[in-house]
């Protein structure tokens, strides 16, 4: 049998996570003031989203510490993407998964989770992700020995994943020229982790936080922080600027990315690009990096209306 060079293949699904490309949207989005807008295509991770990065760190750290071991089931609350990443990696590692999700999570995500074999607990959509968090906590409290609670919203491994991978990748891919990072906050791991790494590299880098503009919104994965359970890893004073994006604007920009740029972005990616366009317009000559957290295939029922 011929010898195969390891550099040509991955030993497992975890090895395929990260090192996603930056796509230059400057020309296709008609930015003409000398700024550049670059989008990190996180939907090219094997699990289809940015959540592959923190899921991998959370599970590996739990295995190293002994919090996750034989006989335990991984459990967490999620609006969908972390659920998929956690299930994908847990399955690869040989662990079962129970996920608590709001009932209005997209049908595409629910289908993928069932395909991966996850046990699902669906909660009241009116209570959103906060309701799912409360249910997940109650399940763990009732039987703590049976579960490893990944707790993505409070787990420092989430932030560290982006500090050690996303941030350095952005620095390398922009040759250190990045001037602004624009990122939505759900757990806030991307902004807090990658942003901290960028500031250490260059203290003049500006960090722009993106949130839905109201408590009642339709941008899965993002939190309106002032009206939500606040993640412990989130620092409300960390970003230099905060931009609120309406759901309709996020959807419009997700559709624009598809029709004009050929980029199949999800709704949170549309929100990030909408905010990043404002930042690029207000800062001529800047190098603005934003994140496309997941792809449009998970929101077709919304984007095709």
N, C-alpha and C positions, 0 to 999 in steps of 0.2 A: 504493500500500500504506500503510495507516495506521501512524503512528509508535507504537511500543510503549515505554512507560516502563520503564526498566531495573529500577526498584524492584519491579516485579511478577514478575520472573523471574530465574533464575540463569543465568549464562553457561556454567557447567559444573558438574559434580557437586561439585567442591570448595567452591563457593559455598554449598552447602546444609548444610555441616557446622557444628555448634555452635548456640548459642542455644536449647538444649533447655529445656523447661519444668520447673519445680519443682511437684510434686504434694503437696498437704497430706494426709497419711495419719492425722492426729491423731484425727479422729472415727471413721473406719472401723476403726482399730485400737484404739479404746476407751482412749485415753490421757487420764487425768482428773486429773493432778496439776499442770496448768498448763503443762506442756511441749508443744512442737509438734514433730512429726516430718515433715520435708519430704524428698521423694525426687526426685533429678534424673533425669529419664527419658532416659538416654543411648541407649536402643534406638530413639529417634526420629531419630537421625542417619541419613543415607541408606544407610550400610553396615550399619545395624542395631546399632551398638555404640559405646561410648566410644572404641574404638581408631581411629575415623576421625580424631580430633583429632591424636594423635601421628603417625599414618601420614602425614597431610598435611604436618606440620612436618618430619618426617624426609626425605620426598621433595623438598619444596621447598628445604630447606637443602642437600641433596645436589646438586640441579641448580645452585644458586647457586655452590657451591664447586667444581663440576666433577667431583665423585666419581661422579655419575651422568650419563652422556652417551650418544651414539649407539653402538649395538652392544653395550651392556651390558644384562644381565638383573638384575632386582632379586631378591635372595634373603634369606630370613630363616627362623628357627625360630619356631613359634607353636603355641599350643593351639587356634587356630581363628579368633578374632575379629580379631587383627591380620592374619592371613593374608587374611581377607576384605577388610578395609579397605585393606591394601596392594595387593591385586590390583585392587580397584575403582578406586583412584586411579591406579595405574600404567597400567592399561588406558586410562583417560581421557587420560593424558599420552602414550600411545603406546609404553609399555615392556612387555616380557614379564616374567613372574614365575615363580620356582621357590620353592616352600614346603616346608619340612621339618616334619612333624607326627607326633606319636605316633599309632599305628594305631587307638587307641581314641577318638580325637576323634569327636564325634557325627556320625552319618551325614548329618544335615541340613547340617552345615557342609561336609562333604566334597562333597556334592552341589552346594552353592552355588559352591564353589571350582572344580569342574569346569565348571559352567555359565559361569563368568567366564573360563575358558580357562587357569587356572593349571596349571603342571606340578607334580605332587605327588611328594614322597618321604616314604613312611610308615615310621616307625621303631618299634622295640620298645616296646610300651605299658608294660612293666614299668619301663623306664628313664625314662618320663615326658618332661616337657619338657626336662629336662637332657640326656637322650639325644639329643633332636632338636637341641639347641644344639650338641652335640659333632659330630653329623653335618654340620650346616650349616657349621661352621667348617672341617671337613675338605674339604668340596667347594670352598670358597673358597680354601683354602690350595693345593689342587691346580691351580687355574686362576684366579688372582686378577684377571687382566686382563678376564675375561669377566663378572665380577659386581660389582654394588654390594651389599655386605652391610649391610642396614639395621640389624641388631644392636639391636633395640628394647630389650633389657635393659640395655644400657650406653650408649645414645645420649642425650646431653644434650638433644637436640631433643625427646625424649619428655617430659621434665620441663618444658621451656619451653612446650610446647603447653598444658599445664594451668595453668602460671603465668600465661600471657597470655590464656587464654580461660576455662577452667572456674572458676578462682578469682574473677576479676572478675564473671563472670555470677552466681555465688552471692552475692557482696556486693551487687550491684544488685538481685537478685530478693528478697533478704531485707531490703532497705533497711538493710543493715549490721548487722542484729540477730543474725546467726548466732553461736551460742556454741560449737557442737561440729561438727566434720566427722568422719564415720565412713566409712572407705573401706578396702576390701580391697586387698591388695598381691599383684601378680604381677610385673610389671616394677617396680611401686611408683610409676609416673609420676603417677598421679592424686593420691595422698596427698602425695608430695614436692612436686609443682608447685603444685597448688591450695592445699595446706596452707601452703607458704611465702608465697604471696600473701596468704592470710587472716591469717597472723601479722603480716605487715608492716602490714596494715590495722588489726588489733587484736591486740596481743600476748597478750591474755587468752583468745583463742579456743583451745579444747582440740582436739587432734588424736588421733583414736582409730584405731588400726591393726587391721585384721581379717585373720586368717590361719586356714587350716584347723587343727584342733586336733591333727593327727597327720601324720606323713610320708606314710602311705598313706591317701589321701582321694579323694573324687570331685567336688571343686569345681573344674571347669575354669576356668582363668584365674588362680587364686590359688596362691601358693606357701607351703609350710611352710618358712620361711626358714632355720631352723637345720639343716635336713637337705638343703638344695638349693644349687645354684650361685647365689651371691648376686649380684644385679644391681649394677653399679657405681654406678648412680644411687640405689641404696637406702642410706639412713642408718638403722641399727638403733636409734639413740638419738633419732631425730627426733620420734616420736609421744609424746604424754603417757601413753597407755595402750595396751595390747595385749589384744585379746579373741580367744581361739581358739574357733572354731565347728565343731562336728561336722558331717559331711556330712549326716546324717539331719535335723539341725535346719535346715540350709540348704534342703534339699528341702522340708521341712514348711512353712517360711515362704514359699518360692516358690509352693507350692500355696495357702497362705493368702492371699497377695497376689492371686491369680487369683480365688479363690472369694468373698472378702470385699470386695476393693477394685476388682476388675475390671482389675487391673494384670498384664499378661503378662510377668512377670520371669523371667530365667534363674536358675540355681542360685547364682551368685555374688551376684546381687541379693538372693536369699533370705538368704544369709549376712550381707550388709551390714545388711539390715533387722532380722534377729535381734539383731545386736550393737547397732544403733541403738535398739531398744526397751529394751535393758538400760540404755543411757546415758540415755535419756529418763526412765526410771523412777528412776534414781539421782540425777537432777539436776532437781528440780522447778523449773518456770518457764524451762527452757532452750529454745533453738531449735536442734534437732539436724538437720543436713543429711546425708543419705547419698546414695549413687549406685546406680542400677539400671543396671549396665554393658551388659546385653544382654537379649534377650527370650526367652520360653519356647519359641518355635517351634523353636529350635535344640536343645532338650532334651526334646522330647515323648516320645522313647523311654524316658526316665528318669522324667519327671514323671507319666506316665500309668500307671505300673506299679501 
